[in-house]
C-alpha cells in the first residue's frame, strides 16, 4: 500500500480483507470475512478476523494517522 512516500507492508490476508471490504461497499459481518477471505467455515468460533482487523487498523494508524479507514458498525466492518 502506498500513499505519497509512505510504504506499508501488508500480509496477504490484510490485502484480501481490504479488497473484500472495499468491493463490498457495505458493512461485512465477521463470519462472511471468515468464509470469503480465510476460507473458514461459517459457524467457526474464532477471533482471527477481529485480531487481523485490529492489527491492520494499528498499522494504518501508525503510518497514515488514519483511525477511520476500517470502521465497525452494528452490521460489521466497512471501509469508508
mmCIF file of the N, C-alpha and C atoms, coordinates in Angstrom:
data_MODEL
# 
_entry.id   MODEL 
# 
loop_
_atom_site.group_PDB 
_atom_site.id 
_atom_site.type_symbol 
_atom_site.label_atom_id 
_atom_site.label_alt_id 
_atom_site.label_comp_id 
_atom_site.label_asym_id 
_atom_site.label_entity_id 
_atom_site.label_seq_id 
_atom_site.pdbx_PDB_ins_code 
_atom_site.Cartn_x 
_atom_site.Cartn_y 
_atom_site.Cartn_z 
_atom_site.occupancy 
_atom_site.B_iso_or_equiv 
_atom_site.pdbx_formal_charge 
_atom_site.auth_seq_id 
_atom_site.auth_comp_id 
_atom_site.auth_asym_id 
_atom_site.auth_atom_id 
_atom_site.pdbx_PDB_model_num 
ATOM 1   N N  . UNK A 1 1  ? 0.855   -1.164  0.000  1.00 0.00 ? 1  UNK A N  1 
ATOM 2   C CA . UNK A 1 1  ? 0.000   0.000   0.000  1.00 0.00 ? 1  UNK A CA 1 
ATOM 3   C C  . UNK A 1 1  ? 0.902   1.228   0.000  1.00 0.00 ? 1  UNK A C  1 
ATOM 4   N N  . UNK A 1 2  ? 0.656   2.161   -0.875 1.00 0.00 ? 2  UNK A N  1 
ATOM 5   C CA . UNK A 1 2  ? 1.482   3.362   -0.962 1.00 0.00 ? 2  UNK A CA 1 
ATOM 6   C C  . UNK A 1 2  ? 0.616   4.611   -0.903 1.00 0.00 ? 2  UNK A C  1 
ATOM 7   N N  . UNK A 1 3  ? 1.123   5.602   -0.228 1.00 0.00 ? 3  UNK A N  1 
ATOM 8   C CA . UNK A 1 3  ? 0.497   6.904   -0.154 1.00 0.00 ? 3  UNK A CA 1 
ATOM 9   C C  . UNK A 1 3  ? 1.626   7.917   -0.098 1.00 0.00 ? 3  UNK A C  1 
ATOM 10  N N  . UNK A 1 4  ? 1.764   8.715   -1.133 1.00 0.00 ? 4  UNK A N  1 
ATOM 11  C CA . UNK A 1 4  ? 2.866   9.669   -1.253 1.00 0.00 ? 4  UNK A CA 1 
ATOM 12  C C  . UNK A 1 4  ? 4.171   8.893   -1.161 1.00 0.00 ? 4  UNK A C  1 
ATOM 13  N N  . UNK A 1 5  ? 4.962   9.159   -0.138 1.00 0.00 ? 5  UNK A N  1 
ATOM 14  C CA . UNK A 1 5  ? 6.237   8.477   0.021  1.00 0.00 ? 5  UNK A CA 1 
ATOM 15  C C  . UNK A 1 5  ? 6.217   7.416   1.109  1.00 0.00 ? 5  UNK A C  1 
ATOM 16  N N  . UNK A 1 6  ? 5.051   7.025   1.538  1.00 0.00 ? 6  UNK A N  1 
ATOM 17  C CA . UNK A 1 6  ? 4.933   6.031   2.593  1.00 0.00 ? 6  UNK A CA 1 
ATOM 18  C C  . UNK A 1 6  ? 4.711   4.641   2.002  1.00 0.00 ? 6  UNK A C  1 
ATOM 19  N N  . UNK A 1 7  ? 5.358   3.671   2.587  1.00 0.00 ? 7  UNK A N  1 
ATOM 20  C CA . UNK A 1 7  ? 5.140   2.278   2.227  1.00 0.00 ? 7  UNK A CA 1 
ATOM 21  C C  . UNK A 1 7  ? 4.596   1.556   3.438  1.00 0.00 ? 7  UNK A C  1 
ATOM 22  N N  . UNK A 1 8  ? 3.704   0.632   3.210  1.00 0.00 ? 8  UNK A N  1 
ATOM 23  C CA . UNK A 1 8  ? 3.141   -0.154  4.293  1.00 0.00 ? 8  UNK A CA 1 
ATOM 24  C C  . UNK A 1 8  ? 3.128   -1.613  3.857  1.00 0.00 ? 8  UNK A C  1 
ATOM 25  N N  . UNK A 1 9  ? 3.858   -2.424  4.575  1.00 0.00 ? 9  UNK A N  1 
ATOM 26  C CA . UNK A 1 9  ? 3.899   -3.849  4.259  1.00 0.00 ? 9  UNK A CA 1 
ATOM 27  C C  . UNK A 1 9  ? 2.672   -4.523  4.847  1.00 0.00 ? 9  UNK A C  1 
ATOM 28  N N  . UNK A 1 10 ? 1.948   -5.222  3.997  1.00 0.00 ? 10 UNK A N  1 
ATOM 29  C CA . UNK A 1 10 ? 0.735   -5.910  4.411  1.00 0.00 ? 10 UNK A CA 1 
ATOM 30  C C  . UNK A 1 10 ? 0.852   -7.394  4.109  1.00 0.00 ? 10 UNK A C  1 
ATOM 31  N N  . UNK A 1 11 ? 0.184   -8.189  4.933  1.00 0.00 ? 11 UNK A N  1 
ATOM 32  C CA . UNK A 1 11 ? 0.131   -9.620  4.678  1.00 0.00 ? 11 UNK A CA 1 
ATOM 33  C C  . UNK A 1 11 ? -0.902  -9.898  3.594  1.00 0.00 ? 11 UNK A C  1 
ATOM 34  N N  . UNK A 1 12 ? -0.878  -11.096 3.081  1.00 0.00 ? 12 UNK A N  1 
ATOM 35  C CA . UNK A 1 12 ? -1.857  -11.498 2.060  1.00 0.00 ? 12 UNK A CA 1 
ATOM 36  C C  . UNK A 1 12 ? -3.285  -11.381 2.588  1.00 0.00 ? 12 UNK A C  1 
ATOM 37  N N  . UNK A 1 13 ? -3.508  -11.772 3.832  1.00 0.00 ? 13 UNK A N  1 
ATOM 38  C CA . UNK A 1 13 ? -4.850  -11.701 4.427  1.00 0.00 ? 13 UNK A CA 1 
ATOM 39  C C  . UNK A 1 13 ? -5.273  -10.253 4.657  1.00 0.00 ? 13 UNK A C  1 
ATOM 40  N N  . UNK A 1 14 ? -4.337  -9.386  5.009  1.00 0.00 ? 14 UNK A N  1 
ATOM 41  C CA . UNK A 1 14 ? -4.664  -7.971  5.181  1.00 0.00 ? 14 UNK A CA 1 
ATOM 42  C C  . UNK A 1 14 ? -5.083  -7.360  3.851  1.00 0.00 ? 14 UNK A C  1 
ATOM 43  N N  . UNK A 1 15 ? -4.346  -7.666  2.812  1.00 0.00 ? 15 UNK A N  1 
ATOM 44  C CA . UNK A 1 15 ? -4.707  -7.173  1.479  1.00 0.00 ? 15 UNK A CA 1 
ATOM 45  C C  . UNK A 1 15 ? -6.053  -7.744  1.057  1.00 0.00 ? 15 UNK A C  1 
ATOM 46  N N  . UNK A 1 16 ? -6.250  -9.033  1.287  1.00 0.00 ? 16 UNK A N  1 
ATOM 47  C CA . UNK A 1 16 ? -7.522  -9.676  0.953  1.00 0.00 ? 16 UNK A CA 1 
ATOM 48  C C  . UNK A 1 16 ? -8.691  -9.052  1.702  1.00 0.00 ? 16 UNK A C  1 
ATOM 49  N N  . UNK A 1 17 ? -8.480  -8.745  2.960  1.00 0.00 ? 17 UNK A N  1 
ATOM 50  C CA . UNK A 1 17 ? -9.536  -8.115  3.770  1.00 0.00 ? 17 UNK A CA 1 
ATOM 51  C C  . UNK A 1 17 ? -9.877  -6.733  3.239  1.00 0.00 ? 17 UNK A C  1 
ATOM 52  N N  . UNK A 1 18 ? -8.849  -5.932  2.963  1.00 0.00 ? 18 UNK A N  1 
ATOM 53  C CA . UNK A 1 18 ? -9.076  -4.583  2.432  1.00 0.00 ? 18 UNK A CA 1 
ATOM 54  C C  . UNK A 1 18 ? -9.830  -4.658  1.104  1.00 0.00 ? 18 UNK A C  1 
ATOM 55  N N  . UNK A 1 19 ? -9.383  -5.520  0.221  1.00 0.00 ? 19 UNK A N  1 
ATOM 56  C CA . UNK A 1 19 ? -10.023 -5.638  -1.092 1.00 0.00 ? 19 UNK A CA 1 
ATOM 57  C C  . UNK A 1 19 ? -11.479 -6.097  -0.966 1.00 0.00 ? 19 UNK A C  1 
ATOM 58  N N  . UNK A 1 20 ? -11.718 -7.075  -0.114 1.00 0.00 ? 20 UNK A N  1 
ATOM 59  C CA . UNK A 1 20 ? -13.077 -7.579  0.057  1.00 0.00 ? 20 UNK A CA 1 
ATOM 60  C C  . UNK A 1 20 ? -13.991 -6.497  0.629  1.00 0.00 ? 20 UNK A C  1 
ATOM 61  N N  . UNK A 1 21 ? -13.509 -5.787  1.654  1.00 0.00 ? 21 UNK A N  1 
ATOM 62  C CA . UNK A 1 21 ? -14.306 -4.713  2.258  1.00 0.00 ? 21 UNK A CA 1 
ATOM 63  C C  . UNK A 1 21 ? -14.537 -3.576  1.273  1.00 0.00 ? 21 UNK A C  1 
ATOM 64  N N  . UNK A 1 22 ? -13.523 -3.236  0.504  1.00 0.00 ? 22 UNK A N  1 
ATOM 65  C CA . UNK A 1 22 ? -13.648 -2.160  -0.471 1.00 0.00 ? 22 UNK A CA 1 
ATOM 66  C C  . UNK A 1 22 ? -14.681 -2.503  -1.540 1.00 0.00 ? 22 UNK A C  1 
ATOM 67  N N  . UNK A 1 23 ? -14.616 -3.722  -2.045 1.00 0.00 ? 23 UNK A N  1 
ATOM 68  C CA . UNK A 1 23 ? -15.544 -4.138  -3.095 1.00 0.00 ? 23 UNK A CA 1 
ATOM 69  C C  . UNK A 1 23 ? -16.974 -4.288  -2.582 1.00 0.00 ? 23 UNK A C  1 
ATOM 70  N N  . UNK A 1 24 ? -17.131 -4.613  -1.320 1.00 0.00 ? 24 UNK A N  1 
ATOM 71  C CA . UNK A 1 24 ? -18.463 -4.829  -0.742 1.00 0.00 ? 24 UNK A CA 1 
ATOM 72  C C  . UNK A 1 24 ? -19.272 -3.537  -0.696 1.00 0.00 ? 24 UNK A C  1 
ATOM 73  N N  . UNK A 1 25 ? -18.624 -2.417  -0.425 1.00 0.00 ? 25 UNK A N  1 
ATOM 74  C CA . UNK A 1 25 ? -19.283 -1.104  -0.347 1.00 0.00 ? 25 UNK A CA 1 
ATOM 75  C C  . UNK A 1 25 ? -20.421 -1.060  0.672  1.00 0.00 ? 25 UNK A C  1 
ATOM 76  N N  . UNK A 1 26 ? -20.388 -1.998  1.594  1.00 0.00 ? 26 UNK A N  1 
ATOM 77  C CA . UNK A 1 26 ? -21.358 -2.045  2.689  1.00 0.00 ? 26 UNK A CA 1 
ATOM 78  C C  . UNK A 1 26 ? -20.713 -2.793  3.845  1.00 0.00 ? 26 UNK A C  1 
ATOM 79  N N  . UNK A 1 27 ? -21.264 -2.703  5.042  1.00 0.00 ? 27 UNK A N  1 
ATOM 80  C CA . UNK A 1 27 ? -20.681 -3.448  6.161  1.00 0.00 ? 27 UNK A CA 1 
ATOM 81  C C  . UNK A 1 27 ? -20.681 -4.959  5.894  1.00 0.00 ? 27 UNK A C  1 
ATOM 82  N N  . UNK A 1 28 ? -19.601 -5.599  6.336  1.00 0.00 ? 28 UNK A N  1 
ATOM 83  C CA . UNK A 1 28 ? -19.434 -7.036  6.141  1.00 0.00 ? 28 UNK A CA 1 
ATOM 84  C C  . UNK A 1 28 ? -19.277 -7.695  7.508  1.00 0.00 ? 28 UNK A C  1 
ATOM 85  N N  . UNK A 1 29 ? -20.094 -8.688  7.762  1.00 0.00 ? 29 UNK A N  1 
ATOM 86  C CA . UNK A 1 29 ? -20.033 -9.403  9.044  1.00 0.00 ? 29 UNK A CA 1 
ATOM 87  C C  . UNK A 1 29 ? -18.758 -10.235 9.129  1.00 0.00 ? 29 UNK A C  1 
ATOM 88  N N  . UNK A 1 30 ? -18.317 -10.465 10.375 1.00 0.00 ? 30 UNK A N  1 
ATOM 89  C CA . UNK A 1 30 ? -17.103 -11.234 10.637 1.00 0.00 ? 30 UNK A CA 1 
ATOM 90  C C  . UNK A 1 30 ? -17.175 -12.612 9.994  1.00 0.00 ? 30 UNK A C  1 
ATOM 91  N N  . UNK A 1 31 ? -18.312 -13.297 10.128 1.00 0.00 ? 31 UNK A N  1 
ATOM 92  C CA . UNK A 1 31 ? -18.399 -14.655 9.578  1.00 0.00 ? 31 UNK A CA 1 
ATOM 93  C C  . UNK A 1 31 ? -18.294 -14.672 8.055  1.00 0.00 ? 31 UNK A C  1 
ATOM 94  N N  . UNK A 1 32 ? -18.705 -13.595 7.395  1.00 0.00 ? 32 UNK A N  1 
ATOM 95  C CA . UNK A 1 32 ? -18.549 -13.522 5.945  1.00 0.00 ? 32 UNK A CA 1 
ATOM 96  C C  . UNK A 1 32 ? -17.070 -13.339 5.562  1.00 0.00 ? 32 UNK A C  1 
ATOM 97  N N  . UNK A 1 33 ? -16.354 -12.506 6.320  1.00 0.00 ? 33 UNK A N  1 
ATOM 98  C CA . UNK A 1 33 ? -14.918 -12.359 6.096  1.00 0.00 ? 33 UNK A CA 1 
ATOM 99  C C  . UNK A 1 33 ? -14.203 -13.686 6.357  1.00 0.00 ? 33 UNK A C  1 
ATOM 100 N N  . UNK A 1 34 ? -14.600 -14.382 7.414  1.00 0.00 ? 34 UNK A N  1 
ATOM 101 C CA . UNK A 1 34 ? -14.016 -15.698 7.718  1.00 0.00 ? 34 UNK A CA 1 
ATOM 102 C C  . UNK A 1 34 ? -14.145 -16.629 6.526  1.00 0.00 ? 34 UNK A C  1 
ATOM 103 N N  . UNK A 1 35 ? -15.309 -16.658 5.942  1.00 0.00 ? 35 UNK A N  1 
ATOM 104 C CA . UNK A 1 35 ? -15.572 -17.545 4.806  1.00 0.00 ? 35 UNK A CA 1 
ATOM 105 C C  . UNK A 1 35 ? -14.837 -17.108 3.547  1.00 0.00 ? 35 UNK A C  1 
ATOM 106 N N  . UNK A 1 36 ? -14.993 -15.854 3.175  1.00 0.00 ? 36 UNK A N  1 
ATOM 107 C CA . UNK A 1 36 ? -14.528 -15.372 1.880  1.00 0.00 ? 36 UNK A CA 1 
ATOM 108 C C  . UNK A 1 36 ? -13.032 -15.088 1.828  1.00 0.00 ? 36 UNK A C  1 
ATOM 109 N N  . UNK A 1 37 ? -12.451 -14.592 2.918  1.00 0.00 ? 37 UNK A N  1 
ATOM 110 C CA . UNK A 1 37 ? -11.034 -14.237 2.910  1.00 0.00 ? 37 UNK A CA 1 
ATOM 111 C C  . UNK A 1 37 ? -10.174 -15.368 3.490  1.00 0.00 ? 37 UNK A C  1 
ATOM 112 N N  . UNK A 1 38 ? -10.643 -15.969 4.580  1.00 0.00 ? 38 UNK A N  1 
ATOM 113 C CA . UNK A 1 38 ? -9.859  -17.007 5.242  1.00 0.00 ? 38 UNK A CA 1 
ATOM 114 C C  . UNK A 1 38 ? -10.216 -18.426 4.791  1.00 0.00 ? 38 UNK A C  1 
ATOM 115 N N  . UNK A 1 39 ? -11.411 -18.592 4.230  1.00 0.00 ? 39 UNK A N  1 
ATOM 116 C CA . UNK A 1 39 ? -11.844 -19.922 3.824  1.00 0.00 ? 39 UNK A CA 1 
ATOM 117 C C  . UNK A 1 39 ? -12.302 -20.780 4.996  1.00 0.00 ? 39 UNK A C  1 
ATOM 118 N N  . UNK A 1 40 ? -12.659 -20.140 6.105  1.00 0.00 ? 40 UNK A N  1 
ATOM 119 C CA . UNK A 1 40 ? -13.137 -20.864 7.282  1.00 0.00 ? 40 UNK A CA 1 
ATOM 120 C C  . UNK A 1 40 ? -14.618 -21.174 7.123  1.00 0.00 ? 40 UNK A C  1 
ATOM 121 N N  . UNK A 1 41 ? -15.076 -22.135 7.919  1.00 0.00 ? 41 UNK A N  1 
ATOM 122 C CA . UNK A 1 41 ? -16.496 -22.465 7.941  1.00 0.00 ? 41 UNK A CA 1 
ATOM 123 C C  . UNK A 1 41 ? -17.283 -21.302 8.519  1.00 0.00 ? 41 UNK A C  1 
ATOM 124 N N  . UNK A 1 42 ? -18.520 -21.205 8.112  1.00 0.00 ? 42 UNK A N  1 
ATOM 125 C CA . UNK A 1 42 ? -19.400 -20.108 8.502  1.00 0.00 ? 42 UNK A CA 1 
ATOM 126 C C  . UNK A 1 42 ? -19.581 -20.014 10.017 1.00 0.00 ? 42 UNK A C  1 
ATOM 127 N N  . UNK A 1 43 ? -19.718 -21.143 10.692 1.00 0.00 ? 43 UNK A N  1 
ATOM 128 C CA . UNK A 1 43 ? -20.051 -21.143 12.121 1.00 0.00 ? 43 UNK A CA 1 
ATOM 129 C C  . UNK A 1 43 ? -18.849 -21.399 13.022 1.00 0.00 ? 43 UNK A C  1 
ATOM 130 N N  . UNK A 1 44 ? -17.637 -21.246 12.542 1.00 0.00 ? 44 UNK A N  1 
ATOM 131 C CA . UNK A 1 44 ? -16.435 -21.487 13.320 1.00 0.00 ? 44 UNK A CA 1 
ATOM 132 C C  . UNK A 1 44 ? -16.250 -20.386 14.358 1.00 0.00 ? 44 UNK A C  1 
ATOM 133 N N  . UNK A 1 45 ? -15.988 -20.785 15.605 1.00 0.00 ? 45 UNK A N  1 
ATOM 134 C CA . UNK A 1 45 ? -15.760 -19.825 16.690 1.00 0.00 ? 45 UNK A CA 1 
ATOM 135 C C  . UNK A 1 45 ? -14.274 -19.475 16.744 1.00 0.00 ? 45 UNK A C  1 
ATOM 136 N N  . UNK A 1 46 ? -13.923 -18.295 16.261 1.00 0.00 ? 46 UNK A N  1 
ATOM 137 C CA . UNK A 1 46 ? -12.535 -17.832 16.287 1.00 0.00 ? 46 UNK A CA 1 
ATOM 138 C C  . UNK A 1 46 ? -12.527 -16.312 16.271 1.00 0.00 ? 46 UNK A C  1 
ATOM 139 N N  . UNK A 1 47 ? -11.445 -15.761 16.746 1.00 0.00 ? 47 UNK A N  1 
ATOM 140 C CA . UNK A 1 47 ? -11.303 -14.299 16.739 1.00 0.00 ? 47 UNK A CA 1 
ATOM 141 C C  . UNK A 1 47 ? -10.229 -13.867 15.742 1.00 0.00 ? 47 UNK A C  1 
ATOM 142 N N  . UNK A 1 48 ? -9.962  -14.710 14.763 1.00 0.00 ? 48 UNK A N  1 
ATOM 143 C CA . UNK A 1 48 ? -8.937  -14.427 13.755 1.00 0.00 ? 48 UNK A CA 1 
ATOM 144 C C  . UNK A 1 48 ? -9.217  -13.121 13.016 1.00 0.00 ? 48 UNK A C  1 
ATOM 145 N N  . UNK A 1 49 ? -10.434 -12.953 12.560 1.00 0.00 ? 49 UNK A N  1 
ATOM 146 C CA . UNK A 1 49 ? -10.774 -11.746 11.801 1.00 0.00 ? 49 UNK A CA 1 
ATOM 147 C C  . UNK A 1 49 ? -10.603 -10.504 12.665 1.00 0.00 ? 49 UNK A C  1 
ATOM 148 N N  . UNK A 1 50 ? -11.156 -10.536 13.854 1.00 0.00 ? 50 UNK A N  1 
ATOM 149 C CA . UNK A 1 50 ? -11.060 -9.377  14.741 1.00 0.00 ? 50 UNK A CA 1 
ATOM 150 C C  . UNK A 1 50 ? -9.613  -9.025  15.032 1.00 0.00 ? 50 UNK A C  1 
ATOM 151 N N  . UNK A 1 51 ? -8.778  -10.045 15.271 1.00 0.00 ? 51 UNK A N  1 
ATOM 152 C CA . UNK A 1 51 ? -7.368  -9.820  15.560 1.00 0.00 ? 51 UNK A CA 1 
ATOM 153 C C  . UNK A 1 51 ? -6.652  -9.199  14.362 1.00 0.00 ? 51 UNK A C  1 
ATOM 154 N N  . UNK A 1 52 ? -6.905  -9.718  13.168 1.00 0.00 ? 52 UNK A N  1 
ATOM 155 C CA . UNK A 1 52 ? -6.271  -9.172  11.969 1.00 0.00 ? 52 UNK A CA 1 
ATOM 156 C C  . UNK A 1 52 ? -6.735  -7.743  11.683 1.00 0.00 ? 52 UNK A C  1 
ATOM 157 N N  . UNK A 1 53 ? -8.013  -7.477  11.854 1.00 0.00 ? 53 UNK A N  1 
ATOM 158 C CA . UNK A 1 53 ? -8.526  -6.115  11.636 1.00 0.00 ? 53 UNK A CA 1 
ATOM 159 C C  . UNK A 1 53 ? -7.904  -5.162  12.651 1.00 0.00 ? 53 UNK A C  1 
ATOM 160 N N  . UNK A 1 54 ? -7.788  -5.593  13.893 1.00 0.00 ? 54 UNK A N  1 
ATOM 161 C CA . UNK A 1 54 ? -7.157  -4.765  14.932 1.00 0.00 ? 54 UNK A CA 1 
ATOM 162 C C  . UNK A 1 54 ? -5.725  -4.412  14.539 1.00 0.00 ? 54 UNK A C  1 
ATOM 163 N N  . UNK A 1 55 ? -4.950  -5.413  14.127 1.00 0.00 ? 55 UNK A N  1 
ATOM 164 C CA . UNK A 1 55 ? -3.553  -5.188  13.736 1.00 0.00 ? 55 UNK A CA 1 
ATOM 165 C C  . UNK A 1 55 ? -3.453  -4.316  12.484 1.00 0.00 ? 55 UNK A C  1 
ATOM 166 N N  . UNK A 1 56 ? -4.349  -4.541  11.536 1.00 0.00 ? 56 UNK A N  1 
ATOM 167 C CA . UNK A 1 56 ? -4.361  -3.742  10.315 1.00 0.00 ? 56 UNK A CA 1 
ATOM 168 C C  . UNK A 1 56 ? -4.678  -2.279  10.625 1.00 0.00 ? 56 UNK A C  1 
ATOM 169 N N  . UNK A 1 57 ? -5.668  -2.062  11.473 1.00 0.00 ? 57 UNK A N  1 
ATOM 170 C CA . UNK A 1 57 ? -6.006  -0.690  11.874 1.00 0.00 ? 57 UNK A CA 1 
ATOM 171 C C  . UNK A 1 57 ? -4.814  -0.005  12.537 1.00 0.00 ? 57 UNK A C  1 
ATOM 172 N N  . UNK A 1 58 ? -4.113  -0.750  13.386 1.00 0.00 ? 58 UNK A N  1 
ATOM 173 C CA . UNK A 1 58 ? -2.958  -0.213  14.098 1.00 0.00 ? 58 UNK A CA 1 
ATOM 174 C C  . UNK A 1 58 ? -1.850  0.178   13.115 1.00 0.00 ? 58 UNK A C  1 
ATOM 175 N N  . UNK A 1 59 ? -1.586  -0.672  12.121 1.00 0.00 ? 59 UNK A N  1 
ATOM 176 C CA . UNK A 1 59 ? -0.584  -0.359  11.094 1.00 0.00 ? 59 UNK A CA 1 
ATOM 177 C C  . UNK A 1 59 ? -0.955  0.922   10.347 1.00 0.00 ? 59 UNK A C  1 
ATOM 178 N N  . UNK A 1 60 ? -2.210  1.025   9.955  1.00 0.00 ? 60 UNK A N  1 
ATOM 179 C CA . UNK A 1 60 ? -2.674  2.185   9.182  1.00 0.00 ? 60 UNK A CA 1 
ATOM 180 C C  . UNK A 1 60 ? -2.624  3.448   10.036 1.00 0.00 ? 60 UNK A C  1 
ATOM 181 N N  . UNK A 1 61 ? -3.029  3.336   11.295 1.00 0.00 ? 61 UNK A N  1 
ATOM 182 C CA . UNK A 1 61 ? -2.980  4.482   12.204 1.00 0.00 ? 61 UNK A CA 1 
ATOM 183 C C  . UNK A 1 61 ? -1.544  4.952   12.398 1.00 0.00 ? 61 UNK A C  1 
ATOM 184 N N  . UNK A 1 62 ? -0.636  4.023   12.642 1.00 0.00 ? 62 UNK A N  1 
ATOM 185 C CA . UNK A 1 62 ? 0.763   4.390   12.882 1.00 0.00 ? 62 UNK A CA 1 
ATOM 186 C C  . UNK A 1 62 ? 1.426   5.017   11.663 1.00 0.00 ? 62 UNK A C  1 
ATOM 187 N N  . UNK A 1 63 ? 1.098   4.542   10.483 1.00 0.00 ? 63 UNK A N  1 
ATOM 188 C CA . UNK A 1 63 ? 1.768   5.011   9.269  1.00 0.00 ? 63 UNK A CA 1 
ATOM 189 C C  . UNK A 1 63 ? 1.081   6.224   8.647  1.00 0.00 ? 63 UNK A C  1 
ATOM 190 N N  . UNK A 1 64 ? -0.244  6.225   8.631  1.00 0.00 ? 64 UNK A N  1 
ATOM 191 C CA . UNK A 1 64 ? -1.005  7.264   7.930  1.00 0.00 ? 64 UNK A CA 1 
ATOM 192 C C  . UNK A 1 64 ? -1.839  8.158   8.845  1.00 0.00 ? 64 UNK A C  1 
ATOM 193 N N  . UNK A 1 65 ? -1.806  7.874   10.151 1.00 0.00 ? 65 UNK A N  1 
ATOM 194 C CA . UNK A 1 65 ? -2.580  8.632   11.128 1.00 0.00 ? 65 UNK A CA 1 
ATOM 195 C C  . UNK A 1 65 ? -4.075  8.644   10.779 1.00 0.00 ? 65 UNK A C  1 
ATOM 196 N N  . UNK A 1 66 ? -4.558  7.516   10.300 1.00 0.00 ? 66 UNK A N  1 
ATOM 197 C CA . UNK A 1 66 ? -5.963  7.382   9.906  1.00 0.00 ? 66 UNK A CA 1 
ATOM 198 C C  . UNK A 1 66 ? -6.622  6.340   10.805 1.00 0.00 ? 66 UNK A C  1 
ATOM 199 N N  . UNK A 1 67 ? -7.445  6.809   11.709 1.00 0.00 ? 67 UNK A N  1 
ATOM 200 C CA . UNK A 1 67 ? -8.112  5.926   12.661 1.00 0.00 ? 67 UNK A CA 1 
ATOM 201 C C  . UNK A 1 67 ? -9.481  5.475   12.157 1.00 0.00 ? 67 UNK A C  1 
ATOM 202 N N  . UNK A 1 68 ? -9.874  5.908   10.960 1.00 0.00 ? 68 UNK A N  1 
ATOM 203 C CA . UNK A 1 68 ? -11.214 5.597   10.453 1.00 0.00 ? 68 UNK A CA 1 
ATOM 204 C C  . UNK A 1 68 ? -11.186 4.884   9.105  1.00 0.00 ? 68 UNK A C  1 
ATOM 205 N N  . UNK A 1 69 ? -10.078 4.265   8.754  1.00 0.00 ? 69 UNK A N  1 
ATOM 206 C CA . UNK A 1 69 ? -10.003 3.565   7.475  1.00 0.00 ? 69 UNK A CA 1 
ATOM 207 C C  . UNK A 1 69 ? -10.963 2.382   7.447  1.00 0.00 ? 69 UNK A C  1 
ATOM 208 N N  . UNK A 1 70 ? -10.912 1.571   8.478  1.00 0.00 ? 70 UNK A N  1 
ATOM 209 C CA . UNK A 1 70 ? -11.867 0.458   8.631  1.00 0.00 ? 70 UNK A CA 1 
ATOM 210 C C  . UNK A 1 70 ? -12.679 0.769   9.873  1.00 0.00 ? 70 UNK A C  1 
ATOM 211 N N  . UNK A 1 71 ? -13.978 0.901   9.676  1.00 0.00 ? 71 UNK A N  1 
ATOM 212 C CA . UNK A 1 71 ? -14.843 1.210   10.814 1.00 0.00 ? 71 UNK A CA 1 
ATOM 213 C C  . UNK A 1 71 ? -15.685 -0.001  11.175 1.00 0.00 ? 71 UNK A C  1 
ATOM 214 N N  . UNK A 1 72 ? -16.117 -0.022  12.424 1.00 0.00 ? 72 UNK A N  1 
ATOM 215 C CA . UNK A 1 72 ? -17.015 -1.070  12.904 1.00 0.00 ? 72 UNK A CA 1 
ATOM 216 C C  . UNK A 1 72 ? -18.409 -0.488  13.015 1.00 0.00 ? 72 UNK A C  1 
ATOM 217 N N  . UNK A 1 73 ? -19.367 -1.229  12.517 1.00 0.00 ? 73 UNK A N  1 
ATOM 218 C CA . UNK A 1 73 ? -20.769 -0.847  12.661 1.00 0.00 ? 73 UNK A CA 1 
ATOM 219 C C  . UNK A 1 73 ? -21.501 -2.033  13.284 1.00 0.00 ? 73 UNK A C  1 
ATOM 220 N N  . UNK A 1 74 ? -22.741 -1.844  13.591 1.00 0.00 ? 74 UNK A N  1 
ATOM 221 C CA . UNK A 1 74 ? -23.540 -2.943  14.132 1.00 0.00 ? 74 UNK A CA 1 
ATOM 222 C C  . UNK A 1 74 ? -23.667 -4.073  13.108 1.00 0.00 ? 74 UNK A C  1 
ATOM 223 N N  . UNK A 1 75 ? -23.491 -3.740  11.822 1.00 0.00 ? 75 UNK A N  1 
ATOM 224 C CA . UNK A 1 75 ? -23.625 -4.740  10.749 1.00 0.00 ? 75 UNK A CA 1 
ATOM 225 C C  . UNK A 1 75 ? -22.291 -5.336  10.310 1.00 0.00 ? 75 UNK A C  1 
ATOM 226 N N  . UNK A 1 76 ? -21.175 -4.904  10.896 1.00 0.00 ? 76 UNK A N  1 
ATOM 227 C CA . UNK A 1 76 ? -19.880 -5.477  10.552 1.00 0.00 ? 76 UNK A CA 1 
ATOM 228 C C  . UNK A 1 76 ? -18.835 -4.414  10.284 1.00 0.00 ? 76 UNK A C  1 
ATOM 229 N N  . UNK A 1 77 ? -17.784 -4.806  9.564  1.00 0.00 ? 77 UNK A N  1 
ATOM 230 C CA . UNK A 1 77 ? -16.679 -3.916  9.220  1.00 0.00 ? 77 UNK A CA 1 
ATOM 231 C C  . UNK A 1 77 ? -16.932 -3.270  7.862  1.00 0.00 ? 77 UNK A C  1 
ATOM 232 N N  . UNK A 1 78 ? -16.424 -2.046  7.727  1.00 0.00 ? 78 UNK A N  1 
ATOM 233 C CA . UNK A 1 78 ? -16.639 -1.323  6.477  1.00 0.00 ? 78 UNK A CA 1 
ATOM 234 C C  . UNK A 1 78 ? -15.497 -0.347  6.245  1.00 0.00 ? 78 UNK A C  1 
ATOM 235 N N  . UNK A 1 79 ? -15.135 -0.163  4.980  1.00 0.00 ? 79 UNK A N  1 
ATOM 236 C CA . UNK A 1 79 ? -14.183 0.871   4.595  1.00 0.00 ? 79 UNK A CA 1 
ATOM 237 C C  . UNK A 1 79 ? -14.996 2.048   4.090  1.00 0.00 ? 79 UNK A C  1 
ATOM 238 N N  . UNK A 1 80 ? -14.702 3.211   4.640  1.00 0.00 ? 80 UNK A N  1 
ATOM 239 C CA . UNK A 1 80 ? -15.430 4.427   4.201  1.00 0.00 ? 80 UNK A CA 1 
ATOM 240 C C  . UNK A 1 80 ? -14.517 5.336   3.450  1.00 0.00 ? 80 UNK A C  1 
# 
